[in-house]
Amino acid sequence: MAQAHAEALLALAIEQGFAQYVARGTYLRGWTLAMQGQAEEGIAQLRQGLVALQATGAGQMGPMAMLAEAYGQGGYIAEGLAVLAEALAGVAKTGERDGPFYRLKGDLLLRQAVPDEPQAETYFHQALDIARHRQARSWELGAATSLSRLWQRQGKRAAARELLAPIYGWFTEGFDTADLQDAKALLDALS
């Protein structure tokens, strides 16, 4: 569905000559391709969209997170971490804190050949703190799911369930979304 929307955005933006939205449609289409297992083509389009977006002067933080996620999806963990390092350096300059970057960095650290569990846990806690400060429930769900999955792996099943269950319980709709389905599956596994 996301790919269909990206294609529609891209077609309309090209037709109307909206450069910024052509860039956005390009990186969104790239992200959808990468998430569907076409990592190389998706990453190429993501990078193309980022370059085009940069030329318009628009912000790039969201697309950089998508690029890092696409690298991770394709198994290019070091490249994903490098993109996140660049993004977090940009975030540090503005003083802005972005929880999804920290969650994604933790996830990628766990996917390395030698997982860095302590550092990943630190990043998941940062992501949780930021989400709670911003009252961003979906960010909090994502960070709690990642941290709970790590704790499950470490044998801390009760702590994982205690963290995730109340956050999952806040939601009253959207149960067909990937994040809520992922959280539900983890909670079921922790029962």
C-alpha positions in Angstrom: 0.0 0.0 0.0 2.9 2.4 0.8 4.4 1.7 -2.5 1.2 2.5 -4.3 1.0 5.9 -2.4 4.7 6.6 -3.2 4.1 5.9 -6.9 1.0 8.1 -6.9 2.9 10.9 -5.2 5.7 10.6 -7.7 3.5 10.7 -10.7 1.5 13.7 -9.5 4.7 15.6 -8.5 6.3 14.9 -11.9 3.2 16.0 -13.7 2.9 19.3 -11.6 6.7 20.0 -11.5 7.0 19.9 -7.7 10.7 19.1 -7.3 10.5 18.6 -3.5 7.7 16.1 -3.9 9.5 14.3 -6.7 12.4 13.8 -4.3 10.0 12.6 -1.6 8.2 10.2 -3.9 11.6 8.8 -5.1 12.9 8.1 -1.6 9.6 6.7 -0.4 9.4 4.4 -3.4 13.0 3.4 -2.6 12.2 2.6 1.0 9.2 0.5 0.0 11.3 -1.5 -2.4 14.0 -2.1 0.2 11.4 -3.2 2.8 10.1 -5.7 0.2 13.5 -7.3 -0.2 14.8 -5.3 -3.2 17.5 -3.6 -1.1 20.0 -2.6 -3.8 17.4 -0.9 -6.0 15.6 0.6 -3.0 18.8 2.0 -1.6 19.8 3.5 -4.9 16.4 5.3 -5.2 16.6 6.4 -1.6 20.0 7.9 -2.2 18.7 9.6 -5.4 15.8 11.0 -3.5 18.0 12.3 -0.7 20.3 14.1 -3.2 17.3 15.6 -4.9 15.8 16.6 -1.6 19.0 18.2 -0.5 18.9 20.3 -3.6 15.5 21.7 -2.6 16.8 22.7 0.9 14.2 20.5 2.6 15.0 18.6 5.8 16.5 15.2 5.4 16.3 13.5 8.8 13.3 11.2 8.1 14.8 10.0 4.7 18.1 9.4 6.4 16.4 7.1 8.9 14.7 5.3 6.1 18.0 4.9 4.3 19.6 3.5 7.4 16.7 1.1 7.8 17.0 0.0 4.2 20.7 -0.7 4.6 19.9 -2.8 7.7 17.1 -4.6 5.8 19.6 -5.4 3.1 22.2 -6.7 5.5 24.5 -3.6 5.1 24.8 -2.9 8.8 28.0 -0.8 8.7 26.5 1.4 6.0 23.3 1.9 8.1 25.3 2.8 11.2 27.3 5.3 9.2 24.2 7.0 7.9 22.8 7.1 11.5 26.1 8.6 12.7 25.8 11.3 10.1 22.2 11.9 11.0 22.8 12.0 14.8 25.7 14.5 14.2 23.2 16.7 12.4 20.7 16.2 15.2 23.4 17.2 17.8 24.0 20.5 16.0 20.4 21.5 16.2 19.9 20.2 19.7 16.9 18.2 18.5 16.6 14.7 19.8 14.9 12.1 17.6 13.9 8.8 19.3 13.6 6.7 16.1 17.2 7.3 15.3 18.3 5.9 18.7 16.0 2.9 18.3 17.2 2.2 14.8 20.8 2.5 16.0 20.2 0.0 18.7 18.5 -2.4 16.3 21.4 -2.2 13.9 24.0 -2.7 16.7 22.2 -6.0 17.5 22.4 -7.1 13.9 26.2 -6.8 13.7 28.4 -9.9 13.4 29.2 -9.4 17.0 26.1 -7.8 18.6 26.8 -4.9 21.0 23.9 -5.6 23.5 25.0 -3.1 26.2 25.3 -0.2 23.7 22.0 -1.2 22.0 20.2 -1.3 25.4 21.6 2.3 26.1 20.2 3.5 22.7 16.8 1.8 23.4 16.6 3.6 26.8 17.4 6.9 25.1 14.7 6.3 22.5 12.2 5.5 25.3 13.1 8.7 27.2 12.7 10.9 24.1 9.4 9.3 23.2 8.1 9.7 26.7 9.2 13.3 26.9 7.5 14.0 23.5 4.5 11.9 24.5 5.0 10.1 21.2 3.2 6.8 21.9 4.1 5.1 18.6 7.8 5.9 19.1 7.5 4.6 22.7 5.9 1.4 21.5 8.7 0.8 19.0 11.5 1.5 21.5 9.8 -0.7 24.1 9.3 -3.5 21.6 13.0 -3.4 20.7 14.2 -3.2 24.3 11.7 -6.0 25.3 13.0 -8.2 22.5 16.6 -7.7 23.7 15.5 -8.5 27.3 13.8 -11.6 26.0 17.0 -12.7 24.4 18.8 -12.1 27.7 16.3 -14.2 29.7 14.6 -11.2 31.3 11.1 -12.2 30.2 9.2 -10.8 33.1 10.9 -7.4 32.8 10.2 -7.4 29.1 6.5 -8.1 29.5 6.2 -5.5 32.3 7.7 -2.9 30.0 5.7 -3.7 26.9 2.3 -4.7 28.1 1.1 -1.4 29.5 2.4 0.5 26.4 0.6 -1.9 24.1 -2.5 -1.5 26.3 -2.7 2.3 25.5 -3.7 1.6 21.9 -7.3 1.3 21.0 -7.0 1.1 17.3 -4.5 0.4 14.5 -4.1 -3.2 15.4 -3.5 -4.0 11.8 -0.3 -1.9 11.7 3.1 -3.7 11.7 4.3 -2.1 14.9 1.3 -3.2 16.9 1.3 -6.7 15.4 5.0 -7.0 16.2 4.4 -5.9 19.8 1.5 -8.3 20.1 3.5 -11.2 18.8 6.3 -10.5 21.2 3.8 -10.2 24.1 2.4 -13.6 23.1 5.9 -15.1 23.1 6.6 -13.6 26.5 3.4 -15.2 28.0 
